[in-house]
């Protein structure tokens, strides 16, 4: 089990140094000329540390753009947010939000247009892995660019998406992933951009299917993907419940969502981690896709939706698992340290407890200080697609940018 992650030797807490303005400027200059140890990074004033993370992120962003867009001759083979060009566009949009550099917004728009062409005949309909992500992000970019014509185009394209009859229910490839894209548009474009009346039949289908497979079992809702009853954020219960909590639900549906989460909490491992699928006894995975990290983000959403202390305690417990076993030997969002960092950002946003901000700093500083060295030494995996958003450097850069303002940090394609 331990070979999947590095032992967490981060100090439980490191106090930030307090500098006056002149000393802080000197400290900033010093960070450009000499390396820091992990502990000294953690002791930096937050503004100085976030500046370092931002500068590193913008440097990595250039590498990501070069490798995923420039080297391809501006052609798109993989258009997805997960491993493709849309992930690069998302990173550019995040950079624009932080720096207001219009060049990033313009390049982002250009890449989304290429993804639009590449996804025209795709049958995939989710935000992370399908055409809905292209159209939804395209609409948001167009709004920020003040291009009403382009905004109307992407919204029209989004509304013309047809859901295949055999579509599964999970987040990466299924109905939940499409519904999340609807919520993304409603948040960033405006309420009822996608009316509840349009989403409601899909919500009812998801609930009905979950009840049918559960069939009076101990868990109110249950789903299968490729023959397995998954629990995690990417393919299973955690992800589907996360999306359903963003929908308008009837009282009995709310109770089914709550009951499903309570079932998961009751049947977690004694370690506090969560099985990857129903009946699994393998307590190995501490990823966003499978295990405590993705479940934590869902439980935070449950606290916000239901104001239930039971879910708060469960979220805190799951966060402990991530702190102890979450320094994974991969860098990305889906199953790496970058994704696990969002657990602490989410708990910090929920509770205001600065211990969680420190833990987010700890994971970020671990990446800043050690990730590239460990990858070169072969002790850490840079990702099968090493510049992508969900597997590689793109995700690490996005996490660093989110550290600049933790209150607005959101796990891409999962938190709103």
C-alpha positions as a LaTeX table, in Angstrom:
\begin{tabular}{lrrr}
\hline
Residue & $x$ (\AA) & $y$ (\AA) & $z$ (\AA) \\
\hline
Unk1 & 0.00 & 0.00 & 0.00 \\
Unk2 & 2.78 & 2.42 & 0.95 \\
Unk3 & 4.40 & 2.13 & $-2.49$ \\
Unk4 & 1.56 & 4.23 & $-3.96$ \\
Unk5 & 2.43 & 7.31 & $-1.91$ \\
Unk6 & 5.32 & 9.04 & $-0.17$ \\
Unk7 & 5.31 & 9.06 & 3.63 \\
Unk8 & 4.04 & 12.44 & 4.76 \\
Unk9 & 7.03 & 13.91 & 6.57 \\
Unk10 & 5.67 & 17.45 & 6.37 \\
Unk11 & 5.74 & 19.25 & 9.72 \\
Unk12 & 2.29 & 19.36 & 11.38 \\
Unk13 & 2.52 & 23.14 & 11.23 \\
Unk14 & 5.06 & 25.79 & 10.26 \\
Unk15 & 4.40 & 29.39 & 11.31 \\
Unk16 & 4.72 & 31.98 & 8.60 \\
Unk17 & 7.42 & 34.57 & 9.06 \\
Unk18 & 6.24 & 38.13 & 9.54 \\
Unk19 & 8.05 & 40.65 & 7.36 \\
Unk20 & 7.61 & 44.35 & 6.85 \\
Unk21 & 7.15 & 45.58 & 3.26 \\
Unk22 & 10.86 & 46.17 & 2.62 \\
Unk23 & 11.84 & 42.75 & 3.98 \\
Unk24 & 9.09 & 41.11 & 1.95 \\
Unk25 & 10.41 & 42.67 & $-1.27$ \\
Unk26 & 13.89 & 41.40 & $-0.42$ \\
Unk27 & 12.45 & 37.95 & 0.26 \\
Unk28 & 10.68 & 37.93 & $-3.11$ \\
Unk29 & 13.92 & 38.83 & $-4.88$ \\
Unk30 & 15.78 & 36.14 & $-2.97$ \\
Unk31 & 13.31 & 33.45 & $-4.05$ \\
Unk32 & 14.29 & 34.02 & $-7.68$ \\
Unk33 & 17.99 & 33.56 & $-7.05$ \\
Unk34 & 18.20 & 30.62 & $-4.64$ \\
Unk35 & 16.29 & 27.40 & $-3.98$ \\
Unk36 & 14.25 & 26.91 & $-0.82$ \\
Unk37 & 13.89 & 23.84 & 1.33 \\
Unk38 & 10.37 & 22.56 & 1.79 \\
Unk39 & 10.22 & 23.88 & 5.36 \\
Unk40 & 11.44 & 27.33 & 4.39 \\
Unk41 & 8.85 & 27.48 & 1.61 \\
Unk42 & 6.15 & 26.73 & 4.16 \\
Unk43 & 7.41 & 29.52 & 6.41 \\
Unk44 & 7.14 & 32.18 & 3.71 \\
Unk45 & 4.42 & 34.83 & 4.14 \\
Unk46 & 1.42 & 33.62 & 2.18 \\
Unk47 & 1.57 & 36.48 & $-0.31$ \\
Unk48 & 5.19 & 35.65 & $-1.10$ \\
Unk49 & 4.49 & 31.94 & $-1.42$ \\
Unk50 & 1.48 & 32.50 & $-3.65$ \\
Unk51 & 3.62 & 34.74 & $-5.87$ \\
Unk52 & 6.17 & 31.93 & $-6.18$ \\
Unk53 & 3.44 & 29.43 & $-7.02$ \\
Unk54 & 1.92 & 31.78 & $-9.57$ \\
Unk55 & 5.25 & 32.36 & $-11.29$ \\
Unk56 & 5.92 & 28.62 & $-11.39$ \\
Unk57 & 2.42 & 28.02 & $-12.77$ \\
Unk58 & 2.87 & 30.56 & $-15.56$ \\
Unk59 & 6.20 & 28.98 & $-16.48$ \\
Unk60 & 4.60 & 25.52 & $-16.59$ \\
Unk61 & 1.68 & 26.93 & $-18.56$ \\
Unk62 & 4.06 & 27.90 & $-21.35$ \\
Unk63 & 5.42 & 24.35 & $-21.47$ \\
Unk64 & 1.90 & 22.92 & $-21.52$ \\
Unk65 & 0.84 & 25.20 & $-24.39$ \\
Unk66 & 4.00 & 24.44 & $-26.33$ \\
Unk67 & 3.68 & 20.67 & $-25.97$ \\
Unk68 & $-0.09$ & 20.30 & $-26.40$ \\
Unk69 & $-0.82$ & 23.06 & $-28.92$ \\
Unk70 & 2.32 & 24.42 & $-30.54$ \\
Unk71 & 3.99 & 21.08 & $-31.23$ \\
Unk72 & 0.78 & 19.74 & $-32.83$ \\
Unk73 & 0.71 & 22.56 & $-35.35$ \\
Unk74 & $-2.41$ & 23.91 & $-33.67$ \\
Unk75 & $-4.34$ & 20.74 & $-34.54$ \\
Unk76 & $-6.49$ & 18.82 & $-32.09$ \\
Unk77 & $-6.63$ & 15.05 & $-31.85$ \\
Unk78 & $-7.80$ & 14.77 & $-28.23$ \\
Unk79 & $-10.28$ & 17.56 & $-27.54$ \\
Unk80 & $-11.16$ & 16.58 & $-23.95$ \\
Unk81 & $-10.64$ & 18.46 & $-20.71$ \\
Unk82 & $-9.22$ & 15.29 & $-19.18$ \\
Unk83 & $-6.15$ & 14.66 & $-21.34$ \\
Unk84 & $-6.61$ & 16.90 & $-24.35$ \\
Unk85 & $-6.52$ & 20.42 & $-25.72$ \\
Unk86 & $-9.58$ & 21.59 & $-23.78$ \\
Unk87 & $-7.56$ & 21.04 & $-20.61$ \\
Unk88 & $-4.96$ & 23.45 & $-21.97$ \\
Unk89 & $-7.72$ & 25.96 & $-22.72$ \\
Unk90 & $-9.04$ & 25.57 & $-19.17$ \\
Unk91 & $-5.57$ & 26.25 & $-17.76$ \\
Unk92 & $-5.25$ & 29.37 & $-19.93$ \\
Unk93 & $-8.63$ & 30.57 & $-18.70$ \\
Unk94 & $-7.53$ & 30.03 & $-15.10$ \\
Unk95 & $-4.34$ & 32.00 & $-15.81$ \\
Unk96 & $-6.44$ & 34.80 & $-17.31$ \\
Unk97 & $-8.65$ & 34.88 & $-14.22$ \\
Unk98 & $-5.58$ & 35.31 & $-12.03$ \\
Unk99 & $-3.47$ & 37.70 & $-14.14$ \\
Unk100 & $-6.04$ & 39.32 & $-16.50$ \\
Unk101 & $-3.61$ & 38.75 & $-19.36$ \\
Unk102 & $-5.87$ & 39.05 & $-22.42$ \\
Unk103 & $-3.39$ & 37.05 & $-24.52$ \\
Unk104 & $-4.28$ & 33.99 & $-22.44$ \\
Unk105 & $-8.00$ & 34.57 & $-23.03$ \\
Unk106 & $-7.48$ & 34.99 & $-26.77$ \\
Unk107 & $-5.38$ & 31.84 & $-27.08$ \\
Unk108 & $-7.90$ & 29.99 & $-24.93$ \\
Unk109 & $-10.67$ & 30.99 & $-27.32$ \\
Unk110 & $-8.62$ & 29.86 & $-30.30$ \\
Unk111 & $-8.01$ & 26.43 & $-28.77$ \\
Unk112 & $-11.69$ & 26.01 & $-27.84$ \\
Unk113 & $-12.64$ & 26.75 & $-31.46$ \\
Unk114 & $-10.30$ & 23.98 & $-32.60$ \\
Unk115 & $-11.83$ & 21.65 & $-30.00$ \\
Unk116 & $-15.27$ & 22.62 & $-31.29$ \\
Unk117 & $-14.32$ & 21.46 & $-34.79$ \\
Unk118 & $-12.71$ & 18.28 & $-33.49$ \\
Unk119 & $-15.72$ & 17.33 & $-31.34$ \\
Unk120 & $-18.48$ & 18.06 & $-33.88$ \\
Unk121 & $-19.29$ & 14.40 & $-34.53$ \\
Unk122 & $-18.48$ & 13.09 & $-31.07$ \\
Unk123 & $-21.04$ & 10.99 & $-29.20$ \\
Unk124 & $-19.48$ & 11.88 & $-25.85$ \\
Unk125 & $-21.52$ & 14.46 & $-23.98$ \\
Unk126 & $-19.90$ & 15.22 & $-20.61$ \\
Unk127 & $-17.96$ & 18.22 & $-19.35$ \\
Unk128 & $-14.68$ & 16.42 & $-18.66$ \\
Unk129 & $-14.61$ & 14.01 & $-21.60$ \\
Unk130 & $-17.22$ & 15.21 & $-24.09$ \\
Unk131 & $-18.62$ & 17.89 & $-26.34$ \\
Unk132 & $-20.63$ & 19.50 & $-23.53$ \\
Unk133 & $-17.35$ & 20.63 & $-21.98$ \\
Unk134 & $-16.25$ & 22.26 & $-25.23$ \\
Unk135 & $-19.51$ & 24.17 & $-25.69$ \\
Unk136 & $-19.86$ & 25.12 & $-22.01$ \\
Unk137 & $-16.30$ & 26.41 & $-21.65$ \\
Unk138 & $-16.56$ & 28.09 & $-25.05$ \\
Unk139 & $-19.67$ & 29.98 & $-23.92$ \\
Unk140 & $-18.00$ & 31.16 & $-20.73$ \\
Unk141 & $-14.89$ & 32.29 & $-22.61$ \\
Unk142 & $-17.05$ & 34.16 & $-25.11$ \\
Unk143 & $-18.86$ & 35.93 & $-22.28$ \\
Unk144 & $-15.55$ & 37.06 & $-20.75$ \\
Unk145 & $-14.37$ & 38.22 & $-24.17$ \\
Unk146 & $-17.57$ & 40.21 & $-24.68$ \\
Unk147 & $-18.38$ & 38.30 & $-27.87$ \\
Unk148 & $-22.17$ & 37.94 & $-27.87$ \\
Unk149 & $-22.29$ & 36.22 & $-31.26$ \\
Unk150 & $-19.86$ & 33.53 & $-30.16$ \\
Unk151 & $-21.66$ & 33.13 & $-26.84$ \\
Unk152 & $-24.94$ & 32.51 & $-28.66$ \\
Unk153 & $-23.22$ & 30.03 & $-30.97$ \\
Unk154 & $-21.82$ & 27.90 & $-28.15$ \\
Unk155 & $-25.08$ & 27.96 & $-26.18$ \\
Unk156 & $-26.96$ & 26.90 & $-29.30$ \\
Unk157 & $-24.47$ & 24.10 & $-29.91$ \\
Unk158 & $-24.79$ & 22.98 & $-26.29$ \\
Unk159 & $-28.57$ & 22.83 & $-26.50$ \\
Unk160 & $-28.37$ & 20.72 & $-29.66$ \\
Unk161 & $-26.39$ & 17.97 & $-27.90$ \\
Unk162 & $-28.33$ & 14.71 & $-27.89$ \\
Unk163 & $-27.78$ & 12.17 & $-25.13$ \\
Unk164 & $-27.33$ & 8.61 & $-26.46$ \\
Unk165 & $-29.97$ & 6.21 & $-25.13$ \\
Unk166 & $-27.33$ & 3.87 & $-23.68$ \\
Unk167 & $-25.41$ & 6.61 & $-21.85$ \\
Unk168 & $-24.19$ & 5.53 & $-18.38$ \\
Unk169 & $-24.81$ & 7.63 & $-15.27$ \\
Unk170 & $-21.37$ & 8.59 & $-13.96$ \\
Unk171 & $-19.37$ & 11.81 & $-14.23$ \\
Unk172 & $-16.62$ & 11.09 & $-16.76$ \\
Unk173 & $-18.75$ & 9.68 & $-19.59$ \\
Unk174 & $-22.34$ & 9.69 & $-18.36$ \\
Unk175 & $-25.48$ & 11.65 & $-17.57$ \\
Unk176 & $-24.04$ & 13.13 & $-14.38$ \\
Unk177 & $-21.20$ & 14.63 & $-16.41$ \\
Unk178 & $-23.69$ & 16.25 & $-18.78$ \\
Unk179 & $-25.76$ & 17.63 & $-15.89$ \\
Unk180 & $-22.60$ & 19.10 & $-14.34$ \\
Unk181 & $-21.97$ & 20.98 & $-17.60$ \\
Unk182 & $-25.50$ & 22.42 & $-17.33$ \\
Unk183 & $-24.75$ & 23.61 & $-13.78$ \\
Unk184 & $-21.46$ & 25.13 & $-14.97$ \\
Unk185 & $-23.32$ & 27.21 & $-17.55$ \\
Unk186 & $-25.96$ & 28.29 & $-15.06$ \\
Unk187 & $-23.30$ & 29.46 & $-12.65$ \\
Unk188 & $-21.07$ & 31.29 & $-15.12$ \\
Unk189 & $-23.56$ & 32.55 & $-17.73$ \\
Unk190 & $-26.66$ & 33.05 & $-15.62$ \\
Unk191 & $-29.44$ & 31.26 & $-13.79$ \\
Unk192 & $-31.74$ & 29.24 & $-16.08$ \\
Unk193 & $-29.33$ & 29.38 & $-18.99$ \\
Unk194 & $-30.21$ & 25.69 & $-19.02$ \\
Unk195 & $-33.70$ & 25.63 & $-17.46$ \\
Unk196 & $-34.59$ & 23.20 & $-14.70$ \\
Unk197 & $-37.34$ & 21.88 & $-16.96$ \\
Unk198 & $-34.66$ & 20.70 & $-19.43$ \\
Unk199 & $-32.57$ & 19.01 & $-16.75$ \\
Unk200 & $-35.41$ & 17.51 & $-14.76$ \\
Unk201 & $-36.14$ & 14.51 & $-17.06$ \\
Unk202 & $-32.46$ & 13.52 & $-16.90$ \\
Unk203 & $-32.42$ & 13.87 & $-13.11$ \\
Unk204 & $-35.50$ & 11.67 & $-12.86$ \\
Unk205 & $-33.87$ & 9.09 & $-15.11$ \\
Unk206 & $-30.74$ & 9.03 & $-12.94$ \\
Unk207 & $-32.78$ & 8.67 & $-9.73$ \\
Unk208 & $-35.04$ & 5.99 & $-11.21$ \\
Unk209 & $-32.09$ & 3.96 & $-12.47$ \\
Unk210 & $-30.33$ & 4.23 & $-9.10$ \\
Unk211 & $-33.39$ & 3.02 & $-7.24$ \\
Unk212 & $-33.92$ & 0.16 & $-9.66$ \\
Unk213 & $-30.39$ & $-1.20$ & $-9.30$ \\
Unk214 & $-30.46$ & $-0.73$ & $-5.53$ \\
Unk215 & $-33.75$ & $-2.72$ & $-5.48$ \\
Unk216 & $-34.57$ & $-2.37$ & $-1.80$ \\
Unk217 & $-30.94$ & $-2.87$ & $-0.85$ \\
Unk218 & $-29.20$ & $-1.20$ & 2.07 \\
Unk219 & $-28.17$ & 1.70 & $-0.18$ \\
Unk220 & $-31.04$ & 3.77 & $-1.65$ \\
Unk221 & $-29.25$ & 4.42 & $-4.96$ \\
Unk222 & $-26.74$ & 2.29 & $-6.84$ \\
Unk223 & $-25.15$ & 2.44 & $-10.28$ \\
Unk224 & $-22.92$ & 0.32 & $-12.49$ \\
Unk225 & $-20.20$ & 1.25 & $-14.92$ \\
Unk226 & $-18.61$ & $-1.51$ & $-16.98$ \\
Unk227 & $-20.14$ & $-4.13$ & $-14.70$ \\
Unk228 & $-18.85$ & $-2.68$ & $-11.41$ \\
Unk229 & $-20.74$ & $-0.72$ & $-8.77$ \\
Unk230 & $-18.22$ & 2.06 & $-8.30$ \\
Unk231 & $-18.16$ & 4.43 & $-5.33$ \\
Unk232 & $-15.73$ & 7.11 & $-6.47$ \\
Unk233 & $-15.96$ & 10.58 & $-8.00$ \\
Unk234 & $-15.14$ & 9.65 & $-11.59$ \\
Unk235 & $-17.38$ & 6.63 & $-12.20$ \\
Unk236 & $-19.52$ & 6.06 & $-9.14$ \\
Unk237 & $-21.70$ & 7.10 & $-6.25$ \\
Unk238 & $-19.61$ & 10.04 & $-5.00$ \\
Unk239 & $-19.62$ & 11.75 & $-8.39$ \\
Unk240 & $-23.31$ & 11.13 & $-9.11$ \\
Unk241 & $-24.39$ & 12.32 & $-5.65$ \\
Unk242 & $-22.18$ & 15.40 & $-6.06$ \\
Unk243 & $-24.02$ & 16.36 & $-9.24$ \\
Unk244 & $-27.50$ & 15.49 & $-7.92$ \\
Unk245 & $-26.96$ & 17.83 & $-4.96$ \\
Unk246 & $-26.69$ & 20.68 & $-7.47$ \\
Unk247 & $-30.10$ & 19.87 & $-8.97$ \\
Unk248 & $-33.59$ & 20.75 & $-7.79$ \\
Unk249 & $-34.70$ & 17.56 & $-6.03$ \\
Unk250 & $-37.99$ & 16.40 & $-4.57$ \\
Unk251 & $-38.01$ & 15.62 & $-0.80$ \\
Unk252 & $-37.89$ & 11.84 & $-1.33$ \\
Unk253 & $-34.99$ & 12.26 & $-3.76$ \\
Unk254 & $-33.10$ & 14.37 & $-1.23$ \\
Unk255 & $-33.55$ & 11.58 & 1.32 \\
Unk256 & $-32.21$ & 9.03 & $-1.16$ \\
Unk257 & $-29.10$ & 11.14 & $-1.76$ \\
Unk258 & $-28.56$ & 11.56 & 1.98 \\
Unk259 & $-29.16$ & 7.86 & 2.56 \\
Unk260 & $-26.65$ & 6.92 & $-0.12$ \\
Unk261 & $-23.98$ & 9.12 & 1.46 \\
Unk262 & $-24.76$ & 7.68 & 4.91 \\
Unk263 & $-24.43$ & 4.17 & 3.48 \\
Unk264 & $-21.00$ & 5.05 & 2.13 \\
Unk265 & $-19.90$ & 6.56 & 5.45 \\
Unk266 & $-21.14$ & 3.55 & 7.39 \\
Unk267 & $-19.35$ & 1.10 & 5.10 \\
Unk268 & $-16.02$ & 2.87 & 4.68 \\
Unk269 & $-12.82$ & 1.05 & 5.63 \\
Unk270 & $-11.63$ & 1.08 & 9.22 \\
Unk271 & $-8.77$ & 3.29 & 7.99 \\
Unk272 & $-11.31$ & 5.97 & 7.06 \\
Unk273 & $-10.72$ & 5.48 & 3.34 \\
Unk274 & $-13.50$ & 4.50 & 0.92 \\
Unk275 & $-13.71$ & 1.40 & $-1.31$ \\
Unk276 & $-13.34$ & 1.93 & $-5.04$ \\
Unk277 & $-16.42$ & $-0.25$ & $-5.65$ \\
Unk278 & $-19.16$ & $-2.13$ & $-3.84$ \\
Unk279 & $-17.76$ & $-5.10$ & $-1.95$ \\
Unk280 & $-14.11$ & $-4.25$ & $-2.62$ \\
Unk281 & $-11.77$ & $-5.06$ & 0.26 \\
Unk282 & $-8.73$ & $-3.40$ & $-1.30$ \\
Unk283 & $-7.82$ & $-0.31$ & 0.70 \\
Unk284 & $-5.22$ & 1.05 & $-1.73$ \\
Unk285 & $-6.53$ & 4.05 & $-3.64$ \\
Unk286 & $-6.49$ & 7.60 & $-2.26$ \\
Unk287 & $-7.35$ & 9.47 & $-5.45$ \\
Unk288 & $-9.95$ & 11.89 & $-6.69$ \\
Unk289 & $-11.22$ & 9.17 & $-9.01$ \\
Unk290 & $-11.32$ & 6.39 & $-6.39$ \\
Unk291 & $-11.13$ & 6.79 & $-2.63$ \\
Unk292 & $-11.26$ & 9.46 & 0.07 \\
Unk293 & $-10.26$ & 12.58 & $-1.93$ \\
Unk294 & $-13.23$ & 12.60 & $-4.30$ \\
Unk295 & $-15.57$ & 11.50 & $-1.51$ \\
Unk296 & $-14.34$ & 14.39 & 0.66 \\
Unk297 & $-15.27$ & 16.94 & $-2.00$ \\
Unk298 & $-18.72$ & 15.35 & $-2.26$ \\
Unk299 & $-19.17$ & 15.41 & 1.51 \\
Unk300 & $-18.22$ & 19.10 & 1.60 \\
Unk301 & $-20.96$ & 19.68 & $-0.99$ \\
Unk302 & $-23.35$ & 17.72 & 1.27 \\
Unk303 & $-22.55$ & 19.98 & 4.22 \\
Unk304 & $-23.26$ & 23.04 & 2.06 \\
Unk305 & $-26.47$ & 21.53 & 0.68 \\
Unk306 & $-27.92$ & 19.97 & 3.85 \\
Unk307 & $-26.10$ & 21.70 & 6.76 \\
Unk308 & $-25.69$ & 18.29 & 8.41 \\
Unk309 & $-22.97$ & 17.85 & 11.06 \\
Unk310 & $-22.80$ & 14.14 & 10.28 \\
Unk311 & $-21.48$ & 14.94 & 6.81 \\
Unk312 & $-19.09$ & 17.54 & 8.20 \\
Unk313 & $-17.47$ & 15.01 & 10.52 \\
Unk314 & $-17.23$ & 12.49 & 7.70 \\
Unk315 & $-15.57$ & 15.10 & 5.46 \\
Unk316 & $-13.06$ & 15.91 & 8.20 \\
Unk317 & $-12.34$ & 12.20 & 8.72 \\
Unk318 & $-11.79$ & 11.63 & 5.00 \\
Unk319 & $-9.50$ & 14.66 & 4.89 \\
Unk320 & $-7.29$ & 12.99 & 7.51 \\
Unk321 & $-6.84$ & 10.02 & 5.18 \\
Unk322 & $-5.73$ & 12.35 & 2.41 \\
Unk323 & $-3.25$ & 14.10 & 4.69 \\
Unk324 & $-1.74$ & 10.79 & 5.80 \\
Unk325 & $-1.75$ & 8.94 & 2.47 \\
Unk326 & $-2.31$ & 11.59 & $-0.17$ \\
Unk327 & 1.25 & 12.48 & $-1.23$ \\
Unk328 & 0.87 & 10.20 & $-4.23$ \\
Unk329 & 3.65 & 9.27 & $-6.60$ \\
Unk330 & 1.87 & 11.09 & $-9.42$ \\
Unk331 & 1.37 & 14.80 & $-10.05$ \\
Unk332 & $-2.02$ & 15.13 & $-11.72$ \\
Unk333 & $-5.57$ & 15.96 & $-10.71$ \\
Unk334 & $-7.25$ & 12.60 & $-11.20$ \\
Unk335 & $-4.85$ & 10.42 & $-9.26$ \\
Unk336 & $-2.07$ & 12.67 & $-8.05$ \\
Unk337 & $-0.95$ & 15.20 & $-5.46$ \\
Unk338 & $-2.43$ & 18.14 & $-7.39$ \\
Unk339 & $-5.94$ & 16.72 & $-7.16$ \\
Unk340 & $-5.55$ & 15.82 & $-3.50$ \\
Unk341 & $-4.55$ & 19.40 & $-2.69$ \\
Unk342 & $-8.11$ & 20.47 & $-3.49$ \\
Unk343 & $-9.37$ & 18.40 & $-0.55$ \\
Unk344 & $-7.74$ & 20.85 & 1.85 \\
Unk345 & $-8.75$ & 23.91 & $-0.17$ \\
Unk346 & $-12.34$ & 22.68 & $-0.07$ \\
Unk347 & $-12.26$ & 21.98 & 3.68 \\
Unk348 & $-10.66$ & 25.38 & 4.28 \\
Unk349 & $-13.37$ & 27.11 & 2.28 \\
Unk350 & $-16.03$ & 25.21 & 4.24 \\
Unk351 & $-14.66$ & 25.59 & 7.77 \\
Unk352 & $-12.32$ & 28.59 & 7.71 \\
Unk353 & $-9.87$ & 26.44 & 9.66 \\
Unk354 & $-6.35$ & 27.62 & 8.75 \\
Unk355 & $-4.97$ & 24.14 & 9.40 \\
Unk356 & $-6.48$ & 23.10 & 6.08 \\
Unk357 & $-4.90$ & 26.03 & 4.27 \\
Unk358 & $-1.58$ & 24.98 & 5.76 \\
Unk359 & $-2.12$ & 21.44 & 4.49 \\
Unk360 & $-2.92$ & 22.75 & 1.00 \\
Unk361 & 0.30 & 24.77 & 1.22 \\
Unk362 & 2.14 & 21.62 & 2.31 \\
Unk363 & 1.03 & 19.59 & $-0.70$ \\
Unk364 & 1.63 & 22.50 & $-3.08$ \\
Unk365 & 5.10 & 23.16 & $-1.68$ \\
Unk366 & 5.89 & 19.44 & $-1.94$ \\
Unk367 & 5.07 & 19.66 & $-5.64$ \\
Unk368 & 6.98 & 22.92 & $-6.14$ \\
Unk369 & 10.05 & 21.71 & $-4.29$ \\
Unk370 & 10.25 & 18.04 & $-5.25$ \\
Unk371 & 7.98 & 16.93 & $-8.09$ \\
Unk372 & 10.25 & 17.59 & $-11.05$ \\
Unk373 & 13.31 & 16.21 & $-9.23$ \\
Unk374 & 11.42 & 13.04 & $-8.30$ \\
Unk375 & 10.14 & 12.61 & $-11.86$ \\
Unk376 & 13.67 & 12.90 & $-13.26$ \\
Unk377 & 14.85 & 10.29 & $-10.74$ \\
Unk378 & 12.03 & 7.96 & $-11.73$ \\
Unk379 & 10.51 & 8.05 & $-8.26$ \\
Unk380 & 7.40 & 9.95 & $-9.32$ \\
Unk381 & 5.18 & 9.47 & $-12.38$ \\
Unk382 & 4.67 & 12.54 & $-14.55$ \\
Unk383 & 1.50 & 11.08 & $-16.10$ \\
Unk384 & 0.80 & 9.00 & $-19.19$ \\
Unk385 & 0.01 & 12.31 & $-20.87$ \\
Unk386 & 2.50 & 14.42 & $-18.94$ \\
Unk387 & 1.26 & 17.88 & $-19.98$ \\
Unk388 & $-2.47$ & 17.23 & $-19.60$ \\
Unk389 & $-4.83$ & 18.78 & $-17.06$ \\
Unk390 & $-5.98$ & 15.62 & $-15.32$ \\
Unk391 & $-2.82$ & 13.51 & $-15.52$ \\
Unk392 & 0.14 & 15.84 & $-15.67$ \\
Unk393 & 1.77 & 19.23 & $-15.50$ \\
Unk394 & $-1.35$ & 21.12 & $-16.58$ \\
Unk395 & $-3.11$ & 20.02 & $-13.41$ \\
Unk396 & $-0.19$ & 21.03 & $-11.22$ \\
Unk397 & $-0.09$ & 24.49 & $-12.83$ \\
Unk398 & $-3.84$ & 24.88 & $-12.32$ \\
Unk399 & $-3.51$ & 23.94 & $-8.65$ \\
Unk400 & $-0.74$ & 26.49 & $-8.14$ \\
Unk401 & $-2.92$ & 29.19 & $-9.70$ \\
Unk402 & $-5.80$ & 28.22 & $-7.43$ \\
Unk403 & $-3.54$ & 28.66 & $-4.41$ \\
Unk404 & $-3.30$ & 32.38 & $-5.20$ \\
Unk405 & $-6.86$ & 32.89 & $-3.91$ \\
Unk406 & $-8.00$ & 29.78 & $-1.98$ \\
Unk407 & $-11.54$ & 31.12 & $-1.53$ \\
Unk408 & $-12.26$ & 30.77 & $-5.25$ \\
Unk409 & $-10.36$ & 27.51 & $-5.76$ \\
Unk410 & $-12.47$ & 24.74 & $-7.31$ \\
Unk411 & $-11.55$ & 21.27 & $-8.54$ \\
Unk412 & $-11.91$ & 21.50 & $-12.37$ \\
Unk413 & $-15.01$ & 19.77 & $-13.67$ \\
Unk414 & $-16.21$ & 18.79 & $-10.20$ \\
Unk415 & $-16.66$ & 21.75 & $-7.85$ \\
Unk416 & $-18.65$ & 24.85 & $-8.72$ \\
\hline
\end{tabular}
